Amino acid sequence: MRLVLAIIALGLGVGACNASPHGDGDDGGGGSAGSGSAACPTAAPPGETGQATYYDADGTGACSFDAGSDFLIAAMNMADYGNATWCGGCVHVVGPSGEVTVRIVDECPGCAQGGLDLSETAFSMISPLSAGRVDISWQQVDCPVTGPVQYVFQSGSSQFYTAIQLRDTRYPLVSLAAVGSDGSAQMLPRQSYNYFVASGGLGPGPYTLQVTDNRGQTLEDSGIALDTSAAQNGAAQFPSCE
């Protein structure tokens, strides 16, 4: 696989990015290619305030991720969830008696804008569970990834209908495109269940794919096979923003 890291400047200003809310630049211990710091073309979304509740989370949900052993996870309110906008991204939550960083894996239809439904483990780090509902503030931060991005093909994908999900990304994603042999890019619309879908298929593969995060950074990987049996590693990870 080859990697092209494109920093796409949007507008005249370049927003500063912090790897953590404390600005310590920690990239989660990752040593993979592309995990160094870089200037960000796009500023992080503004922080929000709202209320937190909790639920029995296992990692599954609207974002179509698998169940896992990481229980520092949360569901995003419907207004902010949008079209799977926050899936796979991480936010740092400050509550009345603590703080925690969680990864977004689900949607919370009953939460007001700014609200988060946290796993029990995460909620217990900001408040006693007995409180039930508490006021919070939160902001986007780096996810503590340690390896490259991963491509997952939805079961049933073929050369005639192709659905692709990205996992283990440092920041939330905004787009995925398939690059043809002539250099043209075909954008794959994102679905609310967090797959990018080419309803007419992309052919038999292998594919060259370009994925862009919400900080304006783009990774390009070639040689991605049409394989629904397992996740495939890309060549690198999105850099941590300075």
PyMOL commands that set and color helices and strands:
alter all, ss='L'
color gray80, all
select helices_A, chain A and resi 78-81+120-123+129-131
alter helices_A, ss='H'
color red, helices_A
select strands_A, chain A and resi 3-7+37-38+48-55+73-77+90-95+98-108+116-119+134-141+150-153+162-167+173-179+185-187+196-198+207-213+217-224+232-233+240-241
alter strands_A, ss='S'
color yellow, strands_A
deselect
rebuild
show_as cartoon
